[in-house]
């Protein structure tokens, strides 16, 4: 089975899954980076 999978090129569906996973990982990292970038301003606004 592994040899058959290795011999075939990736299908459009597989490329779509890779692109979707990459996009979602980017979104997941974006919220962390956005908070790190704005943490100083947010902490100054809190009493």
CHARMM-style PDB file with segment names, atoms N, HN, CA, C and O in Angstrom:
ATOM      1  N   UNK     1       0.827  -1.193   0.000  1.00  0.00      PROA
ATOM      2  CA  UNK     1       0.000   0.000   0.000  1.00  0.00      PROA
ATOM      3  C   UNK     1       0.868   1.252   0.000  1.00  0.00      PROA
ATOM      4  O   UNK     1       0.610   2.195  -0.748  1.00  0.00      PROA
ATOM      5  N   UNK     2       1.889   1.253   0.837  1.00  0.00      PROA
ATOM      6  HN  UNK     2       2.098   0.487   1.444  1.00  0.00      PROA
ATOM      7  CA  UNK     2       2.750   2.427   0.928  1.00  0.00      PROA
ATOM      8  C   UNK     2       3.453   2.715  -0.404  1.00  0.00      PROA
ATOM      9  O   UNK     2       3.602   3.872  -0.797  1.00  0.00      PROA
ATOM     10  N   UNK     3       3.882   1.657  -1.090  1.00  0.00      PROA
ATOM     11  HN  UNK     3       3.762   0.717  -0.771  1.00  0.00      PROA
ATOM     12  CA  UNK     3       4.550   1.823  -2.375  1.00  0.00      PROA
ATOM     13  C   UNK     3       3.603   2.433  -3.410  1.00  0.00      PROA
ATOM     14  O   UNK     3       4.013   3.259  -4.225  1.00  0.00      PROA
ATOM     15  N   UNK     4       2.345   2.025  -3.370  1.00  0.00      PROA
ATOM     16  HN  UNK     4       2.011   1.355  -2.708  1.00  0.00      PROA
ATOM     17  CA  UNK     4       1.367   2.588  -4.296  1.00  0.00      PROA
ATOM     18  C   UNK     4       1.145   4.070  -4.012  1.00  0.00      PROA
ATOM     19  O   UNK     4       1.046   4.873  -4.939  1.00  0.00      PROA
ATOM     20  N   UNK     5       1.067   4.430  -2.741  1.00  0.00      PROA
ATOM     21  HN  UNK     5       1.148   3.777  -1.988  1.00  0.00      PROA
ATOM     22  CA  UNK     5       0.868   5.834  -2.393  1.00  0.00      PROA
ATOM     23  C   UNK     5       2.083   6.685  -2.771  1.00  0.00      PROA
ATOM     24  O   UNK     5       1.948   7.820  -3.228  1.00  0.00      PROA
ATOM     25  N   UNK     6       3.265   6.113  -2.571  1.00  0.00      PROA
ATOM     26  HN  UNK     6       3.375   5.191  -2.200  1.00  0.00      PROA
ATOM     27  CA  UNK     6       4.483   6.846  -2.920  1.00  0.00      PROA
ATOM     28  C   UNK     6       4.649   7.010  -4.426  1.00  0.00      PROA
ATOM     29  O   UNK     6       5.249   7.985  -4.878  1.00  0.00      PROA
ATOM     30  N   UNK     7       4.128   6.075  -5.200  1.00  0.00      PROA
ATOM     31  HN  UNK     7       3.640   5.283  -4.832  1.00  0.00      PROA
ATOM     32  CA  UNK     7       4.292   6.112  -6.653  1.00  0.00      PROA
ATOM     33  C   UNK     7       3.336   7.099  -7.319  1.00  0.00      PROA
ATOM     34  O   UNK     7       3.620   7.587  -8.413  1.00  0.00      PROA
ATOM     35  N   UNK     8       2.228   7.395  -6.685  1.00  0.00      PROA
ATOM     36  HN  UNK     8       1.997   6.999  -5.796  1.00  0.00      PROA
ATOM     37  CA  UNK     8       1.228   8.291  -7.296  1.00  0.00      PROA
ATOM     38  C   UNK     8       1.525   9.753  -6.967  1.00  0.00      PROA
ATOM     39  O   UNK     8       2.031  10.055  -5.886  1.00  0.00      PROA
ATOM     40  N   UNK     9       1.214  10.657  -7.892  1.00  0.00      PROA
ATOM     41  HN  UNK     9       0.803  10.411  -8.770  1.00  0.00      PROA
ATOM     42  CA  UNK     9       1.315  12.085  -7.559  1.00  0.00      PROA
ATOM     43  C   UNK     9       0.153  12.486  -6.648  1.00  0.00      PROA
ATOM     44  O   UNK     9      -0.868  11.803  -6.582  1.00  0.00      PROA
ATOM     45  N   UNK    10       0.329  13.589  -5.962  1.00  0.00      PROA
ATOM     46  HN  UNK    10       1.159  14.145  -6.015  1.00  0.00      PROA
ATOM     47  CA  UNK    10      -0.732  14.069  -5.074  1.00  0.00      PROA
ATOM     48  C   UNK    10      -1.917  14.568  -5.900  1.00  0.00      PROA
ATOM     49  O   UNK    10      -1.740  15.216  -6.931  1.00  0.00      PROA
ATOM     50  N   UNK    11      -3.115  14.260  -5.437  1.00  0.00      PROA
ATOM     51  HN  UNK    11      -3.260  13.733  -4.600  1.00  0.00      PROA
ATOM     52  CA  UNK    11      -4.326  14.691  -6.138  1.00  0.00      PROA
ATOM     53  C   UNK    11      -4.675  16.123  -5.739  1.00  0.00      PROA
ATOM     54  O   UNK    11      -4.100  16.681  -4.805  1.00  0.00      PROA
ATOM     55  N   UNK    12      -5.619  16.700  -6.458  1.00  0.00      PROA
ATOM     56  HN  UNK    12      -6.086  16.247  -7.217  1.00  0.00      PROA
ATOM     57  CA  UNK    12      -6.069  18.061  -6.125  1.00  0.00      PROA
ATOM     58  C   UNK    12      -6.673  18.109  -4.731  1.00  0.00      PROA
ATOM     59  O   UNK    12      -6.497  19.090  -4.009  1.00  0.00      PROA
ATOM     60  N   UNK    13      -7.378  17.063  -4.354  1.00  0.00      PROA
ATOM     61  HN  UNK    13      -7.521  16.266  -4.941  1.00  0.00      PROA
ATOM     62  CA  UNK    13      -7.983  16.999  -3.025  1.00  0.00      PROA
ATOM     63  C   UNK    13      -6.907  17.019  -1.946  1.00  0.00      PROA
ATOM     64  O   UNK    13      -7.054  17.712  -0.939  1.00  0.00      PROA
ATOM     65  N   UNK    14      -5.838  16.275  -2.142  1.00  0.00      PROA
ATOM     66  HN  UNK    14      -5.718  15.712  -2.959  1.00  0.00      PROA
ATOM     67  CA  UNK    14      -4.753  16.259  -1.168  1.00  0.00      PROA
ATOM     68  C   UNK    14      -4.089  17.626  -1.069  1.00  0.00      PROA
ATOM     69  O   UNK    14      -3.770  18.081   0.030  1.00  0.00      PROA
ATOM     70  N   UNK    15      -3.878  18.281  -2.201  1.00  0.00      PROA
ATOM     71  HN  UNK    15      -4.136  17.912  -3.094  1.00  0.00      PROA
ATOM     72  CA  UNK    15      -3.301  19.635  -2.168  1.00  0.00      PROA
ATOM     73  C   UNK    15      -4.239  20.610  -1.466  1.00  0.00      PROA
ATOM     74  O   UNK    15      -3.789  21.511  -0.758  1.00  0.00      PROA
ATOM     75  N   UNK    16      -5.553  20.428  -1.663  1.00  0.00      PROA
ATOM     76  HN  UNK    16      -5.919  19.696  -2.238  1.00  0.00      PROA
ATOM     77  CA  UNK    16      -6.525  21.272  -0.983  1.00  0.00      PROA
ATOM     78  C   UNK    16      -6.436  21.098   0.528  1.00  0.00      PROA
ATOM     79  O   UNK    16      -6.479  22.079   1.270  1.00  0.00      PROA
ATOM     80  N   UNK    17      -6.312  19.855   0.986  1.00  0.00      PROA
ATOM     81  HN  UNK    17      -6.277  19.058   0.383  1.00  0.00      PROA
ATOM     82  CA  UNK    17      -6.211  19.580   2.420  1.00  0.00      PROA
ATOM     83  C   UNK    17      -4.940  20.198   2.992  1.00  0.00      PROA
ATOM     84  O   UNK    17      -4.969  20.775   4.079  1.00  0.00      PROA
ATOM     85  N   UNK    18      -3.829  20.086   2.276  1.00  0.00      PROA
ATOM     86  HN  UNK    18      -3.804  19.617   1.393  1.00  0.00      PROA
ATOM     87  CA  UNK    18      -2.569  20.689   2.734  1.00  0.00      PROA
ATOM     88  C   UNK    18      -2.707  22.208   2.808  1.00  0.00      PROA
ATOM     89  O   UNK    18      -2.281  22.818   3.789  1.00  0.00      PROA
ATOM     90  N   UNK    19      -3.295  22.820   1.791  1.00  0.00      PROA
ATOM     91  HN  UNK    19      -3.642  22.324   0.994  1.00  0.00      PROA
ATOM     92  CA  UNK    19      -3.481  24.270   1.786  1.00  0.00      PROA
ATOM     93  C   UNK    19      -4.426  24.710   2.903  1.00  0.00      PROA
ATOM     94  O   UNK    19      -4.182  25.725   3.555  1.00  0.00      PROA
ATOM     95  N   UNK    20      -5.490  23.963   3.126  1.00  0.00      PROA
ATOM     96  HN  UNK    20      -5.689  23.138   2.597  1.00  0.00      PROA
ATOM     97  CA  UNK    20      -6.440  24.300   4.184  1.00  0.00      PROA
ATOM     98  C   UNK    20      -5.777  24.203   5.560  1.00  0.00      PROA
ATOM     99  O   UNK    20      -5.967  25.077   6.406  1.00  0.00      PROA
ATOM    100  N   UNK    21      -5.011  23.157   5.779  1.00  0.00      PROA
ATOM    101  HN  UNK    21      -4.857  22.447   5.093  1.00  0.00      PROA
ATOM    102  CA  UNK    21      -4.319  22.990   7.065  1.00  0.00      PROA
ATOM    103  C   UNK    21      -3.308  24.113   7.283  1.00  0.00      PROA
ATOM    104  O   UNK    21      -3.182  24.622   8.397  1.00  0.00      PROA
ATOM    105  N   UNK    22      -2.591  24.503   6.235  1.00  0.00      PROA
ATOM    106  HN  UNK    22      -2.694  24.089   5.330  1.00  0.00      PROA
ATOM    107  CA  UNK    22      -1.628  25.602   6.337  1.00  0.00      PROA
ATOM    108  C   UNK    22      -2.329  26.910   6.660  1.00  0.00      PROA
ATOM    109  O   UNK    22      -1.858  27.682   7.495  1.00  0.00      PROA
ATOM    110  N   UNK    23      -3.448  27.158   6.004  1.00  0.00      PROA
ATOM    111  HN  UNK    23      -3.831  26.530   5.326  1.00  0.00      PROA
ATOM    112  CA  UNK    23      -4.219  28.367   6.258  1.00  0.00      PROA
ATOM    113  C   UNK    23      -4.732  28.406   7.698  1.00  0.00      PROA
ATOM    114  O   UNK    23      -4.652  29.439   8.363  1.00  0.00      PROA
ATOM    115  N   UNK    24      -5.254  27.285   8.170  1.00  0.00      PROA
ATOM    116  HN  UNK    24      -5.319  26.446   7.629  1.00  0.00      PROA
ATOM    117  CA  UNK    24      -5.776  27.232   9.537  1.00  0.00      PROA
ATOM    118  C   UNK    24      -4.663  27.380  10.579  1.00  0.00      PROA
ATOM    119  O   UNK    24      -4.878  27.986  11.628  1.00  0.00      PROA
ATOM    120  N   UNK    25      -3.489  26.838  10.303  1.00  0.00      PROA
ATOM    121  HN  UNK    25      -3.313  26.345   9.451  1.00  0.00      PROA
ATOM    122  CA  UNK    25      -2.359  27.024  11.223  1.00  0.00      PROA
ATOM    123  C   UNK    25      -1.945  28.489  11.258  1.00  0.00      PROA
ATOM    124  O   UNK    25      -1.571  29.007  12.310  1.00  0.00      PROA
ATOM    125  N   UNK    26      -2.010  29.156  10.110  1.00  0.00      PROA
ATOM    126  HN  UNK    26      -2.314  28.735   9.255  1.00  0.00      PROA
ATOM    127  CA  UNK    26      -1.703  30.580  10.062  1.00  0.00      PROA
ATOM    128  C   UNK    26      -2.698  31.398  10.871  1.00  0.00      PROA
ATOM    129  O   UNK    26      -2.305  32.321  11.584  1.00  0.00      PROA
ATOM    130  N   UNK    27      -3.974  31.073  10.768  1.00  0.00      PROA
ATOM    131  HN  UNK    27      -4.293  30.323  10.188  1.00  0.00      PROA
ATOM    132  CA  UNK    27      -4.984  31.772  11.562  1.00  0.00      PROA
ATOM    133  C   UNK    27      -4.795  31.517  13.053  1.00  0.00      PROA
ATOM    134  O   UNK    27      -4.978  32.421  13.869  1.00  0.00      PROA
ATOM    135  N   UNK    28      -4.436  30.306  13.400  1.00  0.00      PROA
ATOM    136  HN  UNK    28      -4.288  29.572  12.737  1.00  0.00      PROA
ATOM    137  CA  UNK    28      -4.225  29.964  14.799  1.00  0.00      PROA
ATOM    138  C   UNK    28      -3.050  30.764  15.358  1.00  0.00      PROA
ATOM    139  O   UNK    28      -3.116  31.231  16.495  1.00  0.00      PROA
ATOM    140  N   UNK    29      -2.011  30.925  14.607  1.00  0.00      PROA
ATOM    141  HN  UNK    29      -1.958  30.546  13.683  1.00  0.00      PROA
ATOM    142  CA  UNK    29      -0.853  31.692  15.056  1.00  0.00      PROA
ATOM    143  C   UNK    29      -1.111  33.190  15.045  1.00  0.00      PROA
ATOM    144  O   UNK    29      -0.504  33.934  15.815  1.00  0.00      PROA
ATOM    145  N   UNK    30      -2.012  33.634  14.171  1.00  0.00      PROA
ATOM    146  HN  UNK    30      -2.505  33.030  13.545  1.00  0.00      PROA
ATOM    147  CA  UNK    30      -2.281  35.067  14.056  1.00  0.00      PROA
ATOM    148  C   UNK    30      -2.860  35.639  15.342  1.00  0.00      PROA
ATOM    149  O   UNK    30      -2.454  36.722  15.764  1.00  0.00      PROA
ATOM    150  N   UNK    31      -3.793  34.945  15.973  1.00  0.00      PROA
ATOM    151  HN  UNK    31      -4.123  34.065  15.630  1.00  0.00      PROA
ATOM    152  CA  UNK    31      -4.409  35.493  17.177  1.00  0.00      PROA
ATOM    153  C   UNK    31      -3.407  35.593  18.318  1.00  0.00      PROA
ATOM    154  O   UNK    31      -3.475  36.522  19.123  1.00  0.00      PROA
ATOM    155  N   UNK    32      -2.489  34.658  18.393  1.00  0.00      PROA
ATOM    156  HN  UNK    32      -2.433  33.903  17.739  1.00  0.00      PROA
ATOM    157  CA  UNK    32      -1.459  34.724  19.433  1.00  0.00      PROA
ATOM    158  C   UNK    32      -0.528  35.908  19.170  1.00  0.00      PROA
ATOM    159  O   UNK    32      -0.190  36.651  20.091  1.00  0.00      PROA
ATOM    160  N   UNK    33      -0.122  36.082  17.932  1.00  0.00      PROA
ATOM    161  HN  UNK    33      -0.396  35.479  17.183  1.00  0.00      PROA
ATOM    162  CA  UNK    33       0.779  37.174  17.587  1.00  0.00      PROA
ATOM    163  C   UNK    33       0.088  38.532  17.728  1.00  0.00      PROA
ATOM    164  O   UNK    33       0.722  39.507  18.133  1.00  0.00      PROA
ATOM    165  N   UNK    34      -1.189  38.605  17.400  1.00  0.00      PROA
ATOM    166  HN  UNK    34      -1.703  37.813  17.071  1.00  0.00      PROA
ATOM    167  CA  UNK    34      -1.921  39.862  17.537  1.00  0.00      PROA
ATOM    168  C   UNK    34      -1.997  40.283  18.997  1.00  0.00      PROA
ATOM    169  O   UNK    34      -1.833  41.461  19.314  1.00  0.00      PROA
ATOM    170  N   UNK    35      -2.241  39.338  19.878  1.00  0.00      PROA
ATOM    171  HN  UNK    35      -2.374  38.381  19.621  1.00  0.00      PROA
ATOM    172  CA  UNK    35      -2.304  39.664  21.306  1.00  0.00      PROA
ATOM    173  C   UNK    35      -0.928  40.057  21.835  1.00  0.00      PROA
ATOM    174  O   UNK    35      -0.821  40.970  22.653  1.00  0.00      PROA
ATOM    175  N   UNK    36       0.115  39.386  21.384  1.00  0.00      PROA
ATOM    176  HN  UNK    36       0.029  38.644  20.720  1.00  0.00      PROA
ATOM    177  CA  UNK    36       1.467  39.749  21.814  1.00  0.00      PROA
ATOM    178  C   UNK    36       1.819  41.156  21.341  1.00  0.00      PROA
ATOM    179  O   UNK    36       2.493  41.901  22.053  1.00  0.00      PROA
ATOM    180  N   UNK    37       1.370  41.520  20.155  1.00  0.00      PROA
ATOM    181  HN  UNK    37       0.822  40.915  19.577  1.00  0.00      PROA
ATOM    182  CA  UNK    37       1.662  42.837  19.596  1.00  0.00      PROA
ATOM    183  C   UNK    37       0.904  43.937  20.346  1.00  0.00      PROA
ATOM    184  O   UNK    37       1.427  45.039  20.513  1.00  0.00      PROA
ATOM    185  N   UNK    38      -0.318  43.650  20.796  1.00  0.00      PROA
ATOM    186  HN  UNK    38      -0.743  42.754  20.660  1.00  0.00      PROA
ATOM    187  CA  UNK    38      -1.158  44.663  21.431  1.00  0.00      PROA
ATOM    188  C   UNK    38      -1.200  44.558  22.955  1.00  0.00      PROA
ATOM    189  O   UNK    38      -1.925  45.317  23.598  1.00  0.00      PROA
ATOM    190  N   UNK    39      -0.454  43.651  23.535  1.00  0.00      PROA
ATOM    191  HN  UNK    39       0.135  43.034  23.012  1.00  0.00      PROA
ATOM    192  CA  UNK    39      -0.530  43.409  24.981  1.00  0.00      PROA
ATOM    193  C   UNK    39      -0.190  44.655  25.789  1.00  0.00      PROA
ATOM    194  O   UNK    39      -0.823  44.916  26.812  1.00  0.00      PROA
ATOM    195  N   UNK    40       0.783  45.414  25.356  1.00  0.00      PROA
ATOM    196  HN  UNK    40       1.298  45.202  24.525  1.00  0.00      PROA
ATOM    197  CA  UNK    40       1.174  46.610  26.094  1.00  0.00      PROA
ATOM    198  C   UNK    40       0.021  47.626  26.133  1.00  0.00      PROA
ATOM    199  O   UNK    40      -0.296  48.165  27.193  1.00  0.00      PROA
ATOM    200  N   UNK    41      -0.585  47.878  25.011  1.00  0.00      PROA
ATOM    201  HN  UNK    41      -0.327  47.441  24.149  1.00  0.00      PROA
ATOM    202  CA  UNK    41      -1.693  48.826  24.962  1.00  0.00      PROA
ATOM    203  C   UNK    41      -2.893  48.325  25.741  1.00  0.00      PROA
ATOM    204  O   UNK    41      -3.560  49.110  26.414  1.00  0.00      PROA
ATOM    205  N   UNK    42      -3.179  47.048  25.666  1.00  0.00      PROA
ATOM    206  HN  UNK    42      -2.637  46.410  25.119  1.00  0.00      PROA
ATOM    207  CA  UNK    42      -4.310  46.479  26.392  1.00  0.00      PROA
ATOM    208  C   UNK    42      -4.073  46.554  27.909  1.00  0.00      PROA
ATOM    209  O   UNK    42      -4.982  46.890  28.668  1.00  0.00      PROA
ATOM    210  N   UNK    43      -2.857  46.241  28.333  1.00  0.00      PROA
ATOM    211  HN  UNK    43      -2.119  45.967  27.716  1.00  0.00      PROA
ATOM    212  CA  UNK    43      -2.572  46.268  29.761  1.00  0.00      PROA
ATOM    213  C   UNK    43      -2.611  47.691  30.317  1.00  0.00      PROA
ATOM    214  O   UNK    43      -2.912  47.870  31.497  1.00  0.00      PROA
ATOM    215  N   UNK    44      -2.319  48.696  29.512  1.00  0.00      PROA
ATOM    216  HN  UNK    44      -2.074  48.550  28.554  1.00  0.00      PROA
ATOM    217  CA  UNK    44      -2.405  50.082  29.970  1.00  0.00      PROA
ATOM    218  C   UNK    44      -3.854  50.526  30.128  1.00  0.00      PROA
ATOM    219  O   UNK    44      -4.151  51.371  30.973  1.00  0.00      PROA
ATOM    220  N   UNK    45      -4.750  49.977  29.336  1.00  0.00      PROA
ATOM    221  HN  UNK    45      -4.509  49.291  28.650  1.00  0.00      PROA
ATOM    222  CA  UNK    45      -6.158  50.338  29.417  1.00  0.00      PROA
ATOM    223  C   UNK    45      -6.869  49.697  30.593  1.00  0.00      PROA
ATOM    224  O   UNK    45      -7.930  50.173  30.995  1.00  0.00      PROA
ATOM    225  N   UNK    46      -6.331  48.657  31.143  1.00  0.00      PROA
ATOM    226  HN  UNK    46      -5.468  48.271  30.817  1.00  0.00      PROA
ATOM    227  CA  UNK    46      -6.966  47.985  32.274  1.00  0.00      PROA
ATOM    228  C   UNK    46      -6.576  48.680  33.565  1.00  0.00      PROA
ATOM    229  O   UNK    46      -5.425  49.074  33.754  1.00  0.00      PROA
ATOM    230  N   UNK    47      -7.571  48.828  34.464  1.00  0.00      PROA
ATOM    231  HN  UNK    47      -8.506  48.508  34.310  1.00  0.00      PROA
ATOM    232  CA  UNK    47      -7.260  49.523  35.726  1.00  0.00      PROA
ATOM    233  C   UNK    47      -6.413  48.713  36.674  1.00  0.00      PROA
ATOM    234  OT1 UNK    47      -6.084  49.183  37.764  1.00  0.00      PROA
TER     235      UNK     47
END
